[in-house]
């Protein structure tokens, strides 16, 4: 770690004002990005997807729970794993106090994973999560939205973060990584299973006139900001202003 610079109050004030200009510049850029994100075209979801929930099987439209917008965070949790990715699970720990605020703005927030619903329910109970947590185990949803990867996709290459992925190259990059091996083992899988079968992701949908529209998706590494309600609302189709 670099040693901090020690200076006078005048030096600090000069540097702080310079930083303030950069912060204001960043604020303007963030506002522009929010508008650009909101201007993305809405794409109707024509395929009928179903999800396993604690209340039985539900369609994508039913996951909205009567609201007009849906946000979904994909927690990496493979069907054969004994636990989800600790990073994903840690991020989801912040959602409990946020979800009610989103609900007030006509936005439903859920988490989803590829593991069977029984595993998700058990983990949800251990963590004390109160938001819906649904399974894509019996659905193509994870494969179609580039959140989970089938053996065929891993052989032939699939898309993640809007780019084609060479899974062999990805796996080779983790060769000899003891930290990665330890994490994988703690989840009941190996490095190949952890690094190439599941990926984190965040999706937004809108329900209009009975039709579900896909409006936004983000993948790692752009997910570490999804903690506070305002940052989540900025990714909702209308910013929670549709009610």
Backbone as CSV, one residue per row, in Angstrom:
resi,resn,N_x,N_y,N_z,CA_x,CA_y,CA_z,C_x,C_y,C_z
1,UNK,0.840,-1.199,0.000,0.000,0.000,0.000,0.879,1.255,0.000
2,UNK,0.508,2.219,-0.850,1.266,3.458,-0.933,1.047,4.293,0.323
3,UNK,2.117,4.855,0.834,2.016,5.698,2.021,1.243,6.977,1.683
4,UNK,0.340,7.422,2.567,-0.433,8.639,2.281,0.454,9.874,2.284
5,UNK,0.067,10.815,1.458,0.798,12.078,1.406,0.336,12.983,2.548
6,UNK,1.241,13.559,3.276,0.924,14.485,4.362,1.164,15.907,3.871
7,UNK,0.168,16.779,4.054,0.304,18.142,3.554,-0.419,19.133,4.434
8,UNK,-0.519,20.353,3.960,-1.184,21.424,4.694,-2.673,21.445,4.353
9,UNK,-3.423,22.209,5.128,-4.849,22.383,4.858,-5.059,23.011,3.479
10,UNK,-4.204,23.958,3.112,-4.326,24.609,1.808,-4.098,23.615,0.676
11,UNK,-3.096,22.736,0.835,-2.831,21.713,-0.181,-4.005,20.746,-0.291
12,UNK,-4.557,20.388,0.867,-5.709,19.486,0.855,-6.889,20.118,0.135
13,UNK,-7.162,21.410,0.410,-8.293,22.091,-0.191,-8.139,22.200,-1.702
14,UNK,-6.931,22.498,-2.164,-6.686,22.575,-3.608,-6.931,21.230,-4.273
15,UNK,-6.404,20.172,-3.660,-6.585,18.832,-4.214,-8.045,18.410,-4.148
16,UNK,-8.734,18.796,-3.060,-10.145,18.406,-2.914,-11.016,19.076,-3.960
17,UNK,-10.743,20.345,-4.259,-11.523,21.041,-5.282,-11.299,20.420,-6.664
18,UNK,-10.071,20.009,-6.926,-9.781,19.348,-8.205,-10.531,18.026,-8.295
19,UNK,-10.553,17.295,-7.186,-11.295,16.035,-7.156,-12.788,16.274,-7.311
20,UNK,-13.287,17.356,-6.728,-14.708,17.685,-6.836,-15.130,17.850,-8.287
21,UNK,-14.288,18.463,-9.084,-14.596,18.615,-10.505,-14.723,17.255,-11.181
22,UNK,-13.818,16.334,-10.824,-13.891,14.985,-11.396,-15.158,14.263,-10.937
23,UNK,-15.521,14.460,-9.662,-16.730,13.830,-9.140,-17.973,14.358,-9.843
24,UNK,-17.994,15.663,-10.105,-19.127,16.239,-10.830,-19.177,15.733,-12.271
25,UNK,-18.004,15.588,-12.852,-17.917,15.031,-14.212,-18.463,13.607,-14.231
26,UNK,-18.090,12.820,-13.214,-18.590,11.453,-13.115,-20.099,11.434,-12.929
27,UNK,-20.622,12.365,-12.123,-22.067,12.448,-11.912,-22.812,12.737,-13.198
28,UNK,-22.263,13.659,-14.013,-22.896,13.962,-15.298,-22.866,12.744,-16.221
29,UNK,-21.732,12.035,-16.227,-21.609,10.853,-17.069,-22.572,9.760,-16.614
30,UNK,-22.697,9.579,-15.305,-23.618,8.574,-14.789,-25.051,8.889,-15.192
31,UNK,-25.428,10.171,-15.163,-26.777,10.563,-15.572,-27.009,10.265,-17.046
32,UNK,-26.000,10.515,-17.861,-26.111,10.220,-19.286,-26.256,8.717,-19.523
33,UNK,-25.512,7.914,-18.754,-25.570,6.470,-18.911,-26.933,5.939,-18.499
34,UNK,-27.496,6.498,-17.425,-28.832,6.085,-16.993,-29.841,6.329,-18.110
35,UNK,-29.780,7.482,-18.742,-30.698,7.790,-19.841,-30.457,6.869,-21.027
36,UNK,-29.202,6.604,-21.340,-28.888,5.712,-22.457,-29.378,4.304,-22.165
37,UNK,-29.214,3.855,-20.912,-29.700,2.529,-20.511,-31.219,2.452,-20.665
38,UNK,-31.887,3.505,-20.254,-33.348,3.521,-20.296,-33.873,3.631,-21.727
39,UNK,-33.022,4.076,-22.631,-33.435,4.215,-24.033,-33.241,2.927,-24.834
40,UNK,-32.684,1.897,-24.218,-32.531,0.623,-24.926,-33.892,0.110,-25.385
41,UNK,-33.968,-0.504,-26.554,-35.253,-1.048,-27.007,-35.708,-2.218,-26.137
42,UNK,-37.007,-2.357,-25.980,-37.580,-3.480,-25.241,-37.825,-4.633,-26.204
43,UNK,-37.381,-5.808,-25.835,-37.506,-6.980,-26.703,-38.527,-7.951,-26.110
44,UNK,-39.624,-8.234,-26.816,-40.604,-9.186,-26.292,-39.976,-10.562,-26.079
45,UNK,-40.279,-11.176,-24.955,-39.805,-12.535,-24.672,-40.851,-13.493,-25.218
46,UNK,-40.558,-14.103,-26.356,-41.544,-14.926,-27.041,-41.577,-16.367,-26.534
47,UNK,-40.480,-16.822,-25.961,-40.424,-18.193,-25.451,-41.091,-18.266,-24.092
48,UNK,-41.810,-19.334,-23.834,-42.487,-19.502,-22.552,-41.557,-20.205,-21.566
49,UNK,-41.131,-19.484,-20.554,-40.236,-20.036,-19.541,-41.011,-20.313,-18.257
50,UNK,-40.640,-21.390,-17.581,-41.205,-21.677,-16.270,-40.072,-21.824,-15.260
51,UNK,-40.381,-21.530,-14.006,-39.398,-21.545,-12.933,-39.966,-22.313,-11.744
52,UNK,-39.108,-23.028,-11.051,-39.515,-23.713,-9.831,-39.380,-22.733,-8.677
53,UNK,-40.449,-22.558,-7.916,-40.449,-21.650,-6.780,-40.930,-22.399,-5.540
54,UNK,-40.840,-21.750,-4.408,-41.332,-22.360,-3.171,-42.849,-22.499,-3.178
55,UNK,-43.513,-21.793,-4.099,-44.970,-21.875,-4.232,-45.389,-22.630,-5.474
56,UNK,-44.491,-23.450,-6.017,-44.804,-24.212,-7.219,-44.224,-23.589,-8.474
57,UNK,-44.580,-24.150,-9.610,-44.059,-23.673,-10.890,-44.735,-22.368,-11.294
58,UNK,-43.922,-21.424,-11.767,-44.455,-20.140,-12.212,-43.838,-19.761,-13.549
59,UNK,-44.596,-19.001,-14.322,-44.085,-18.459,-15.574,-43.292,-17.186,-15.276
60,UNK,-42.592,-16.705,-16.285,-41.841,-15.460,-16.114,-42.783,-14.317,-15.761
61,UNK,-43.939,-14.267,-16.395,-44.902,-13.205,-16.106,-45.388,-13.276,-14.663
62,UNK,-45.550,-14.467,-14.143,-46.033,-14.622,-12.772,-44.997,-14.197,-11.743
63,UNK,-43.705,-14.201,-12.121,-42.668,-13.771,-11.191,-42.760,-12.279,-10.875
64,UNK,-43.498,-11.517,-11.704,-43.670,-10.088,-11.463,-44.517,-9.830,-10.215
65,UNK,-45.287,-10.821,-9.780,-46.139,-10.708,-8.585,-47.092,-9.517,-8.662
66,UNK,-47.640,-9.289,-9.856,-48.624,-8.232,-10.031,-48.040,-6.857,-10.280
67,UNK,-46.729,-6.735,-10.266,-46.091,-5.454,-10.543,-45.726,-5.382,-12.026
68,UNK,-45.276,-4.206,-12.468,-45.029,-4.026,-13.902,-43.571,-4.213,-14.297
69,UNK,-42.653,-4.280,-13.304,-41.237,-4.424,-13.630,-40.602,-5.493,-12.741
70,UNK,-39.610,-6.172,-13.298,-38.952,-7.280,-12.600,-37.451,-7.166,-12.749
71,UNK,-36.739,-7.258,-11.632,-35.286,-7.323,-11.622,-34.885,-8.690,-11.080
72,UNK,-33.907,-9.314,-11.707,-33.483,-10.650,-11.294,-31.964,-10.735,-11.264
73,UNK,-31.440,-11.197,-10.134,-30.001,-11.392,-9.997,-29.712,-12.886,-9.994
74,UNK,-28.820,-13.314,-10.892,-28.467,-14.725,-11.001,-27.293,-15.041,-10.095
75,UNK,-27.563,-15.843,-9.070,-26.551,-16.301,-8.140,-25.927,-17.583,-8.685
76,UNK,-24.616,-17.619,-8.821,-23.939,-18.820,-9.323,-24.113,-19.970,-8.327
77,UNK,-24.865,-20.990,-8.733,-25.141,-22.143,-7.873,-25.512,-23.292,-8.812
78,UNK,-24.520,-24.100,-9.186,-24.739,-25.182,-10.118,-25.586,-26.300,-9.516
79,UNK,-26.257,-27.068,-10.341,-27.132,-28.139,-9.851,-26.437,-29.134,-8.936
80,UNK,-25.171,-29.426,-9.195,-24.443,-30.413,-8.398,-23.645,-29.794,-7.263
81,UNK,-23.656,-28.473,-7.143,-22.894,-27.817,-6.093,-23.580,-27.984,-4.745
82,UNK,-22.819,-27.875,-3.679,-23.377,-27.947,-2.333,-23.671,-26.565,-1.760
83,UNK,-23.160,-25.524,-2.399,-23.371,-24.146,-1.936,-23.158,-23.200,-3.109
84,UNK,-23.701,-21.974,-3.033,-23.514,-21.012,-4.120,-22.183,-20.282,-4.016
85,UNK,-21.834,-19.588,-5.070,-20.645,-18.733,-5.083,-20.693,-17.770,-3.905
86,UNK,-19.649,-17.686,-3.104,-19.680,-16.794,-1.933,-19.800,-15.329,-2.308
87,UNK,-19.217,-14.934,-3.427,-19.337,-13.543,-3.852,-20.770,-13.188,-4.217
88,UNK,-21.422,-14.066,-4.981,-22.819,-13.840,-5.366,-23.717,-13.814,-4.140
89,UNK,-23.504,-14.778,-3.262,-24.318,-14.868,-2.060,-24.104,-13.654,-1.166
90,UNK,-22.870,-13.187,-1.095,-22.574,-12.014,-0.294,-23.256,-10.769,-0.825
91,UNK,-23.306,-10.629,-2.148,-23.991,-9.487,-2.726,-25.488,-9.565,-2.420
92,UNK,-26.055,-10.767,-2.546,-27.487,-10.941,-2.294,-27.849,-10.662,-0.842
93,UNK,-26.882,-10.755,0.069,-27.143,-10.452,1.477,-27.641,-9.021,1.669
94,UNK,-27.358,-8.148,0.717,-27.747,-6.742,0.841,-29.183,-6.481,0.366
95,UNK,-29.847,-7.468,-0.217,-31.132,-7.218,-0.860,-32.315,-7.129,0.106
96,UNK,-32.253,-7.787,1.253,-33.414,-7.821,2.158,-34.012,-6.437,2.430
97,UNK,-33.225,-5.456,2.872,-33.826,-4.144,3.153,-34.171,-3.343,1.904
98,UNK,-33.626,-3.762,0.773,-33.821,-3.018,-0.471,-35.113,-3.395,-1.172
99,UNK,-35.470,-4.679,-1.122,-36.617,-5.179,-1.884,-37.916,-4.459,-1.534
100,UNK,-38.255,-4.236,-0.267,-39.510,-3.516,0.016,-39.562,-2.121,-0.604
101,UNK,-38.427,-1.450,-0.653,-38.388,-0.118,-1.271,-38.650,-0.209,-2.769
102,UNK,-38.127,-1.263,-3.395,-38.378,-1.461,-4.820,-39.851,-1.802,-5.055
103,UNK,-40.416,-2.636,-4.194,-41.828,-3.013,-4.338,-42.735,-1.787,-4.303
104,UNK,-42.380,-0.810,-3.469,-43.170,0.416,-3.385,-43.151,1.193,-4.694
105,UNK,-42.143,0.928,-5.521,-42.008,1.632,-6.802,-42.457,0.756,-7.964
106,UNK,-43.269,-0.257,-7.680,-43.836,-1.135,-8.706,-42.783,-2.032,-9.352
107,UNK,-41.726,-2.368,-8.582,-40.639,-3.215,-9.081,-40.503,-4.434,-8.169
108,UNK,-40.517,-5.613,-8.754,-40.270,-6.853,-8.026,-38.811,-7.238,-8.193
109,UNK,-38.183,-7.670,-7.105,-36.779,-8.082,-7.127,-36.680,-9.534,-6.661
110,UNK,-35.987,-10.362,-7.449,-35.808,-11.762,-7.088,-34.355,-12.164,-7.318
111,UNK,-33.994,-13.325,-6.771,-32.754,-13.994,-7.151,-33.110,-15.314,-7.810
112,UNK,-32.207,-15.810,-8.625,-32.428,-17.092,-9.285,-31.108,-17.841,-9.388
113,UNK,-31.196,-19.161,-9.451,-30.010,-20.006,-9.616,-30.397,-21.253,-10.389
114,UNK,-29.381,-21.958,-10.862,-29.571,-23.166,-11.664,-29.806,-24.400,-10.800
115,UNK,-29.420,-24.359,-9.537,-29.592,-25.507,-8.657,-31.078,-25.768,-8.408
116,UNK,-31.449,-26.990,-8.021,-32.852,-27.304,-7.734,-33.401,-26.442,-6.607
117,UNK,-34.708,-26.245,-6.604,-35.353,-25.353,-5.662,-35.115,-25.789,-4.223
118,UNK,-34.976,-27.104,-3.962,-34.751,-27.567,-2.599,-33.447,-26.999,-2.032
119,UNK,-32.404,-26.963,-2.851,-31.126,-26.405,-2.411,-31.233,-24.898,-2.193
120,UNK,-31.972,-24.227,-3.069,-32.112,-22.783,-2.942,-32.890,-22.431,-1.680
121,UNK,-33.958,-23.164,-1.417,-34.771,-22.881,-0.235,-33.973,-23.086,1.046
122,UNK,-33.144,-24.142,1.063,-32.329,-24.405,2.247,-31.313,-23.290,2.463
123,UNK,-30.685,-22.824,1.380,-29.702,-21.743,1.509,-30.395,-20.440,1.902
124,UNK,-31.543,-20.188,1.324,-32.310,-18.980,1.652,-32.643,-18.950,3.139
125,UNK,-33.039,-20.087,3.681,-33.377,-20.155,5.098,-32.148,-19.921,5.976
126,UNK,-31.021,-20.519,5.581,-29.790,-20.328,6.355,-29.363,-18.870,6.377
127,UNK,-29.541,-18.193,5.259,-29.088,-16.799,5.146,-30.111,-15.791,5.672
128,UNK,-31.341,-16.245,5.883,-32.370,-15.325,6.342,-32.887,-14.403,5.255
129,UNK,-32.777,-14.821,4.012,-33.280,-14.010,2.905,-34.804,-14.041,2.896
130,UNK,-35.415,-12.901,2.636,-36.869,-12.825,2.595,-37.413,-12.592,1.186
131,UNK,-36.556,-12.321,0.237,-36.993,-12.093,-1.143,-37.176,-13.427,-1.864
132,UNK,-37.937,-13.450,-2.967,-38.122,-14.695,-3.726,-36.803,-15.186,-4.317
133,UNK,-36.622,-16.498,-4.281,-35.418,-17.141,-4.829,-35.906,-18.323,-5.651
134,UNK,-35.760,-18.253,-6.968,-36.355,-19.236,-7.864,-35.282,-20.023,-8.607
135,UNK,-35.679,-21.195,-9.093,-34.745,-22.099,-9.757,-35.014,-22.185,-11.249
136,UNK,-33.926,-22.194,-12.033,-34.014,-22.388,-13.483,-33.664,-23.822,-13.866
137,UNK,-33.656,-24.724,-12.874,-33.201,-26.102,-13.076,-33.952,-26.811,-14.199
138,UNK,-35.250,-26.610,-14.273,-36.072,-27.290,-15.283,-36.441,-26.363,-16.436
139,UNK,-35.573,-25.414,-16.722,-35.856,-24.407,-17.744,-34.619,-24.149,-18.593
140,UNK,-34.843,-23.641,-19.797,-33.737,-23.208,-20.660,-33.357,-21.761,-20.405
141,UNK,-34.002,-21.117,-19.463,-33.808,-19.683,-19.249,-32.334,-19.332,-19.033
142,UNK,-31.664,-20.058,-18.145,-30.268,-19.757,-17.858,-29.374,-19.920,-19.073
143,UNK,-29.644,-20.940,-19.865,-28.852,-21.164,-21.080,-29.123,-20.068,-22.114
144,UNK,-30.397,-19.703,-22.276,-30.759,-18.726,-23.301,-30.266,-17.318,-22.971
145,UNK,-30.168,-17.014,-21.674,-29.740,-15.673,-21.270,-28.282,-15.645,-20.820
146,UNK,-27.538,-16.701,-21.157,-26.081,-16.744,-20.959,-25.685,-16.620,-19.488
147,UNK,-26.432,-17.321,-18.649,-26.154,-17.371,-17.219,-25.620,-18.730,-16.792
148,UNK,-26.049,-19.764,-17.486,-25.583,-21.137,-17.277,-25.156,-21.691,-18.623
149,UNK,-24.254,-22.687,-18.598,-23.688,-23.173,-19.852,-23.726,-24.693,-19.880
150,UNK,-24.369,-25.219,-20.905,-24.502,-26.659,-21.070,-23.176,-27.254,-21.556
151,UNK,-23.014,-28.570,-21.467,-21.790,-29.196,-22.000,-21.563,-28.850,-23.469
152,UNK,-22.658,-28.809,-24.250,-22.523,-28.469,-25.669,-22.030,-27.039,-25.848
153,UNK,-22.567,-26.125,-25.058,-22.135,-24.734,-25.149,-20.671,-24.573,-24.756
154,UNK,-20.254,-25.325,-23.749,-18.864,-25.222,-23.314,-17.911,-25.786,-24.359
155,UNK,-18.360,-26.812,-25.087,-17.513,-27.371,-26.154,-17.431,-26.436,-27.349
156,UNK,-18.568,-25.876,-27.719,-18.646,-25.096,-28.946,-18.377,-23.606,-28.726
157,UNK,-18.385,-23.199,-27.471,-18.220,-21.782,-27.166,-19.572,-21.113,-27.021
158,UNK,-19.696,-20.284,-26.016,-20.947,-19.577,-25.772,-20.654,-18.111,-25.506
159,UNK,-21.701,-17.334,-25.381,-21.555,-15.900,-25.168,-21.694,-15.562,-23.696
160,UNK,-20.801,-14.711,-23.191,-20.946,-14.156,-21.852,-20.461,-12.716,-21.898
161,UNK,-21.223,-11.837,-21.282,-20.925,-10.401,-21.316,-20.785,-9.904,-22.754
162,UNK,-21.653,-10.455,-23.624,-21.798,-10.017,-25.009,-20.576,-10.330,-25.871
163,UNK,-19.806,-11.306,-25.443,-18.656,-11.751,-26.220,-18.605,-13.278,-26.238
164,UNK,-18.059,-13.822,-27.307,-17.870,-15.262,-27.388,-16.779,-15.686,-26.405
165,UNK,-17.043,-16.778,-25.686,-16.109,-17.247,-24.668,-15.434,-18.534,-25.115
166,UNK,-14.127,-18.570,-24.993,-13.357,-19.793,-25.225,-13.162,-20.435,-23.855
167,UNK,-13.953,-21.468,-23.555,-13.927,-22.044,-22.216,-12.612,-22.751,-21.912
168,UNK,-11.993,-23.319,-22.919,-10.691,-23.962,-22.695,-9.654,-22.927,-22.286
169,UNK,-9.690,-21.767,-22.922,-8.767,-20.698,-22.585,-9.066,-20.152,-21.190
170,UNK,-10.365,-20.029,-20.884,-10.758,-19.562,-19.553,-10.238,-20.490,-18.480
171,UNK,-10.426,-21.779,-18.709,-9.997,-22.769,-17.727,-8.478,-22.783,-17.579
172,UNK,-7.773,-22.639,-18.697,-6.314,-22.632,-18.658,-5.784,-21.464,-17.829
173,UNK,-6.540,-20.368,-17.811,-6.119,-19.209,-17.045,-6.146,-19.434,-15.546
174,UNK,-6.892,-20.449,-15.113,-6.976,-20.743,-13.685,-6.104,-21.933,-13.281
175,UNK,-5.349,-22.458,-14.233,-4.508,-23.616,-13.931,-3.483,-23.246,-12.853
176,UNK,-3.438,-24.052,-11.826,-2.503,-23.815,-10.739,-2.940,-22.766,-9.735
177,UNK,-4.158,-22.230,-9.900,-4.677,-21.215,-8.988,-5.243,-21.920,-7.755
178,UNK,-4.463,-21.955,-6.680,-4.883,-22.669,-5.474,-6.092,-22.014,-4.817
179,UNK,-6.176,-20.699,-4.890,-7.319,-20.011,-4.313,-8.618,-20.398,-4.998
180,UNK,-8.581,-20.463,-6.330,-9.760,-20.865,-7.078,-10.131,-22.303,-6.762
181,UNK,-9.130,-23.168,-6.654,-9.382,-24.576,-6.342,-10.027,-24.721,-4.970
182,UNK,-9.591,-23.914,-4.009,-10.159,-23.974,-2.662,-11.621,-23.525,-2.658
183,UNK,-11.906,-22.452,-3.386,-13.288,-21.973,-3.467,-14.173,-23.035,-4.110
184,UNK,-13.704,-23.593,-5.228,-14.484,-24.615,-5.927,-14.759,-25.805,-5.022
185,UNK,-13.730,-26.254,-4.301,-13.892,-27.403,-3.412,-14.895,-27.107,-2.306
186,UNK,-14.899,-25.875,-1.819,-15.836,-25.513,-0.751,-17.279,-25.519,-1.226
187,UNK,-17.466,-25.457,-2.541,-18.808,-25.461,-3.125,-19.203,-26.841,-3.630
188,UNK,-18.325,-27.820,-3.432,-18.629,-29.169,-3.871,-18.404,-29.398,-5.344
189,UNK,-17.537,-28.594,-5.960,-17.249,-28.771,-7.378,-15.743,-28.624,-7.590
190,UNK,-15.320,-28.569,-8.855,-13.910,-28.358,-9.163,-13.761,-27.045,-9.916
191,UNK,-12.540,-26.708,-10.298,-12.298,-25.431,-10.960,-13.079,-25.341,-12.265
192,UNK,-13.123,-26.426,-13.023,-13.859,-26.415,-14.286,-15.334,-26.141,-14.042
193,UNK,-15.893,-26.780,-13.010,-17.301,-26.572,-12.710,-17.587,-25.153,-12.268
194,UNK,-16.688,-24.604,-11.467,-16.897,-23.260,-10.936,-16.687,-22.181,-11.998
195,UNK,-15.686,-22.374,-12.836,-15.282,-21.313,-13.766,-16.005,-21.341,-15.105
196,UNK,-16.636,-22.479,-15.456,-17.164,-22.570,-16.824,-18.620,-23.012,-16.926
197,UNK,-19.296,-23.260,-15.811,-20.679,-23.745,-15.928,-21.727,-22.713,-15.545
198,UNK,-21.355,-21.750,-14.710,-22.300,-20.728,-14.261,-21.629,-19.365,-14.275
199,UNK,-22.426,-18.312,-14.460,-21.905,-16.955,-14.401,-22.898,-16.035,-13.717
200,UNK,-22.429,-15.015,-13.004,-23.360,-14.062,-12.397,-23.973,-13.163,-13.455
201,UNK,-25.156,-12.707,-13.188,-25.809,-11.815,-14.136,-26.979,-11.095,-13.506
202,UNK,-27.365,-9.987,-14.115,-28.471,-9.174,-13.626,-29.354,-8.831,-14.815
203,UNK,-30.658,-9.067,-14.675,-31.580,-8.856,-15.788,-32.759,-8.003,-15.358
204,UNK,-33.297,-7.251,-16.307,-34.477,-6.425,-16.066,-35.530,-6.728,-17.115
205,UNK,-36.789,-6.765,-16.674,-37.909,-7.063,-17.554,-39.062,-6.107,-17.250
206,UNK,-39.904,-5.890,-18.255,-41.106,-5.079,-18.091,-42.305,-5.875,-18.593
207,UNK,-43.428,-5.714,-17.926,-44.667,-6.391,-18.313,-45.660,-5.341,-18.773
208,UNK,-45.999,-5.395,-20.054,-46.946,-4.444,-20.615,-47.997,-5.189,-21.439
209,UNK,-49.263,-4.968,-21.109,-50.385,-5.580,-21.836,-50.238,-7.095,-21.935
210,UNK,-49.759,-7.698,-20.849,-49.631,-9.142,-20.791,-48.392,-9.701,-21.460
211,UNK,-47.546,-8.839,-22.028,-46.337,-9.280,-22.722,-45.113,-8.912,-21.900
212,UNK,-44.230,-9.893,-21.680,-42.981,-9.644,-20.968,-41.926,-9.165,-21.961
213,UNK,-41.235,-8.088,-21.605,-40.167,-7.549,-22.451,-38.846,-7.593,-21.681
214,UNK,-37.803,-8.026,-22.364,-36.449,-7.978,-21.802,-35.888,-6.597,-22.104
215,UNK,-35.418,-5.900,-21.056,-34.979,-4.519,-21.251,-33.500,-4.297,-20.993
216,UNK,-32.877,-5.140,-20.161,-31.481,-4.868,-19.782,-30.851,-6.121,-19.195
217,UNK,-29.558,-6.299,-19.455,-28.778,-7.366,-18.825,-27.369,-6.844,-18.572
218,UNK,-26.811,-7.231,-17.435,-25.418,-6.920,-17.116,-24.771,-8.167,-16.541
219,UNK,-23.486,-8.305,-16.795,-22.728,-9.452,-16.306,-21.509,-8.950,-15.535
220,UNK,-20.778,-9.907,-14.942,-19.519,-9.544,-14.281,-18.573,-8.960,-15.336
221,UNK,-17.785,-7.946,-14.976,-17.534,-7.413,-13.630,-18.330,-6.160,-13.298
222,UNK,-19.435,-5.902,-14.011,-20.181,-4.658,-13.790,-21.294,-4.818,-12.756
223,UNK,-21.194,-5.771,-11.854,-22.298,-6.058,-10.939,-22.054,-5.594,-9.511
224,UNK,-20.849,-5.109,-9.209,-20.537,-4.814,-7.818,-21.234,-3.569,-7.289
225,UNK,-21.972,-2.858,-8.130,-22.687,-1.666,-7.658,-24.121,-1.973,-7.263
226,UNK,-24.573,-3.207,-7.476,-25.983,-3.530,-7.293,-26.306,-3.812,-5.827
227,UNK,-26.228,-2.801,-5.017,-26.490,-2.970,-3.589,-27.593,-2.033,-3.122
228,UNK,-27.513,-0.777,-3.478,-28.463,0.202,-2.980,-29.679,0.304,-3.899
229,UNK,-30.819,0.645,-3.320,-32.075,0.659,-4.071,-32.025,1.617,-5.249
230,UNK,-31.367,2.777,-5.096,-31.319,3.733,-6.190,-30.552,3.169,-7.376
231,UNK,-29.465,2.459,-7.101,-28.683,1.868,-8.189,-29.473,0.767,-8.883
232,UNK,-30.280,0.042,-8.136,-31.129,-0.968,-8.745,-32.234,-0.307,-9.561
233,UNK,-32.841,0.742,-9.010,-33.905,1.432,-9.733,-33.404,2.029,-11.040
234,UNK,-32.146,2.465,-11.061,-31.591,3.026,-12.289,-31.524,1.992,-13.400
235,UNK,-31.586,0.709,-13.039,-31.538,-0.354,-14.021,-32.908,-0.945,-14.313
236,UNK,-33.912,-0.500,-13.584,-35.287,-0.896,-13.875,-35.730,-0.226,-15.180
237,UNK,-36.657,-0.855,-15.918,-37.036,-0.340,-17.236,-37.430,1.132,-17.245
238,UNK,-38.209,1.577,-16.247,-38.602,2.983,-16.205,-38.109,3.671,-14.930
239,UNK,-37.215,3.038,-14.238,-36.712,3.615,-13.000,-37.718,3.596,-11.878
240,UNK,-38.668,2.644,-11.974,-39.695,2.559,-10.940,-40.696,3.684,-10.995
241,UNK,-40.890,4.258,-12.175,-41.793,5.403,-12.311,-43.028,5.051,-13.114
242,UNK,-43.272,3.754,-13.308,-44.388,3.354,-14.173,-45.729,3.345,-13.451
243,UNK,-45.688,3.352,-12.088,-46.954,3.286,-11.351,-47.642,4.639,-11.308
